Amino acid sequence: MLAAPPALDATLPRPVPLAGCTNMRDLGGYEGHGGRRLRFGQVFRASSLASLTEADQGVLAGLGLRSVVDLRGVEESARAPSRLPQPGPAPVALPIEPTVGASLRDILATGCATGEDVLTLLARAYAAYATEKLPQYRALLALVADPARRPLAFHCTAGKDRTGFGAALLLLALGVPREAILEDYLATNRFWRREHALPEGTPAAVAEALTRAHRPLLEGALHRAIGDHGGEDAFLATALGLEGTRLAALRDSLLE
């Protein structure tokens, strides 16, 4: 008889309440390698920080952030620059260019776009995260591993896809159970208020598919990334630069 999976902590993830960013949360609290828990106040994931109010900037200043990593594409960031407290954290650009937009416009132009069409487009994007975009995620985890860079926040536009995959890789490296990783990813569906505007006339089913986190997308991307490298340990070492000693140092630094 298979043992039941460990119960998940219903208080996690812990959101950071902001008026101009509804999907910022502390990644702390999850149980990782050896039963140790990820320290609070060290790593945060977020959606766009372009609409932060003055009060929000005060909240961010109170977190003591040293680094904010922007995973948005170059033009995305230029159109909506982050509004960070000054003096404040060092901004770091690790652009992962969006690939869904142009294809979405193409299928919307047909007049018969469906939610399944959107999921197909998103699956292609996640496949890219798991393959050609791994160097950006390797760089992100190197920043997280550097104590001088923390506390650190990383974000994209919605804090859902690019950020979601990055958070999953960090939690994977820290030994967090897969179900908890997936639940953290899906928490976007509870927190994010869908501030990102969609083209006028976008069908409801398309909008719903585009603005939600979908468990099979993350499961598929993790399966692809790990499978391509022959297993989890080999993936962490070869793709993310977290071989034995570096992985142990990351865990000792973030787990208590």
Disulfide bonds with the S-S distance in Angstrom:
none
